[in-house]
């Protein structure tokens, strides 16, 4: 666990991805470690791909080894947490220097990726599955055909009773 001075100035950014929320503080130092939930980044994120995702914002803005980063992250999975930290770092860098915003936005680090997992749909476990729109339209079409057939039979019977030809009958 690394202790941090409480009164030192920092730049703050909140990052979000899926259900992960990262609260990022950038302390202006000579390239201190990235601390995630009290552990070094290498220990918290074992894969180098996750570490690379976190450092992407520094790489794009050419601010690597200028900050000591302290992050508190919660929720989501490991990948969502890494991307939330990247988002938070990018926002904190914009607070530090607004000129970095163009490059970070071009790389796609400023905009929150709002894609989340779609919730499960509720339906009974037993019984037939729901009918689809296509099935419903087919049943309506079949019903219409039956009604047209019934209408033509009635029309034919009326024509016979009135003495007119069925072929000359006017349909609405």
C-alpha positions in Angstrom: 0.0 0.0 0.0 1.4 3.4 -1.0 0.7 6.4 1.1 -0.2 9.7 -0.6 0.1 13.2 0.8 -3.4 14.5 1.5 -2.7 18.2 0.7 -1.0 17.8 -2.6 -2.8 19.3 -5.7 -4.3 16.9 -8.1 -6.4 16.8 -11.3 -9.6 14.7 -11.1 -11.6 12.8 -13.7 -14.4 10.2 -13.5 -14.4 7.5 -16.1 -17.2 5.0 -16.8 -17.5 1.9 -19.0 -20.3 -0.7 -18.9 -21.0 -0.9 -15.1 -17.5 0.1 -14.0 -16.8 3.6 -12.4 -13.3 4.9 -12.0 -12.4 7.9 -9.9 -9.0 9.1 -11.1 -6.6 11.6 -9.5 -3.5 12.8 -11.4 -0.7 14.2 -9.1 1.9 16.2 -10.9 5.1 14.3 -10.1 8.0 12.9 -12.0 6.4 9.7 -13.3 5.2 7.9 -10.2 3.4 4.6 -10.3 -0.3 4.0 -11.2 -2.0 2.9 -8.0 -5.4 1.1 -8.5 -7.4 0.4 -5.3 -4.3 0.5 -3.2 -2.2 -1.9 -5.4 0.2 -1.2 -8.2 -1.3 -1.4 -11.7 0.9 -4.4 -12.6 -0.5 -6.3 -9.7 -4.1 -5.3 -10.1 -4.2 -5.8 -13.9 -2.1 -8.9 -14.8 -2.4 -8.7 -18.6 -0.3 -6.3 -20.5 -3.2 -5.5 -22.8 -5.2 -4.0 -19.8 -2.1 -2.1 -18.8 -1.7 -0.8 -22.3 -5.4 0.3 -22.4 -4.8 2.3 -19.2 -1.7 4.0 -20.6 -3.3 4.8 -24.0 -4.4 8.2 -22.8 -0.9 9.2 -21.7 0.6 7.8 -25.0 -1.8 9.8 -27.2 -1.3 13.0 -25.3 2.5 12.6 -24.9 2.3 13.0 -21.1 3.8 9.7 -20.1 5.8 9.7 -16.9 4.6 13.2 -15.9 1.9 12.1 -13.4 1.5 9.8 -10.4 -2.0 8.3 -10.8 -4.2 7.1 -8.0 -7.4 5.3 -9.0 -10.4 3.9 -7.1 -12.4 1.7 -9.4 -15.5 -0.4 -8.6 -18.1 -2.4 -10.5 -17.9 -4.3 -13.8 -15.3 -6.7 -15.0 -11.6 -6.3 -15.4 -11.8 -5.1 -19.0 -14.6 -2.6 -18.2 -12.5 -1.3 -15.3 -9.4 -0.8 -17.4 -11.4 1.2 -20.0 -13.1 3.2 -17.3 -9.7 4.1 -15.9 -8.6 5.2 -19.4 -11.7 7.3 -19.7 -11.1 8.9 -16.3 -7.4 9.6 -17.1 -8.4 11.3 -20.4 -10.9 13.5 -18.5 -8.4 14.4 -15.9 -5.8 15.3 -18.6 -8.3 17.7 -20.1 -8.7 19.3 -16.7 -4.9 19.6 -16.5 -4.6 21.0 -20.1 -7.6 21.8 -22.3 -5.3 21.7 -25.4 -5.0 17.9 -25.0 -8.8 17.5 -25.6 -8.5 17.5 -29.4 -6.1 14.6 -29.6 -7.8 12.6 -26.9 -11.2 13.1 -28.6 -9.8 12.0 -31.9 -8.5 8.8 -30.3 -12.0 8.3 -28.8 -11.0 8.5 -25.1 -13.2 11.5 -24.1 -16.6 10.1 -25.2 -18.1 7.6 -22.9 -18.8 4.3 -24.5 -22.4 3.8 -23.5 -22.8 0.2 -24.7 -23.9 -2.0 -21.9 -25.1 -5.5 -21.7 -28.8 -5.9 -22.8 -31.0 -7.0 -20.0 -32.7 -10.4 -20.1 -36.3 -10.5 -21.3 -38.9 -11.9 -19.0 -41.0 -14.8 -20.4 -42.5 -17.9 -18.9 -40.3 -20.9 -18.8 -43.1 -23.3 -19.8 -45.5 -23.1 -22.6 -45.0 -22.0 -26.2 -42.7 -19.1 -26.9 -44.0 -15.7 -27.9 -45.2 -15.3 -31.4 -43.1 -13.1 -33.6 -44.3 -10.3 -35.7 -43.9 -12.3 -38.8 -46.1 -15.1 -37.4 -48.8 -12.6 -36.4 -48.9 -11.1 -39.8 -49.2 -14.5 -41.4 -52.1 -15.4 -39.2 -53.8 -12.1 -40.1 -53.3 -12.7 -43.8 -54.8 -16.2 -43.5 -57.8 -14.8 -41.7 -58.3 -12.1 -44.4 -58.2 -14.8 -47.1 -60.9 -16.8 -45.3 -63.0 -13.6 -44.9 -62.6 -12.8 -48.6 -63.6 -16.3 -49.5 -66.6 -16.2 -47.2 -67.6 -12.8 -48.7 -67.4 -14.1 -52.3 -69.6 -17.1 -51.3 -72.2 -14.8 -49.8 -72.0 -12.5 -52.9 -72.5 -15.5 -55.2 -75.5 -16.6 -53.2 -77.1 -13.1 -53.4 -76.5 -12.9 -57.1 -78.1 -16.3 -57.6 -81.1 -15.2 -55.6 -81.5 -11.9 -57.3 -81.0 -13.4 -60.8 -77.9 -11.4 -61.7 -74.7 -12.9 -63.1 -72.0 -13.4 -60.5 -69.3 -12.1 -63.0 -71.1 -8.7 -63.4 -71.6 -8.1 -59.6 -69.8 -5.0 -58.3 -67.6 -5.6 -55.2 -67.2 -2.7 -52.8 
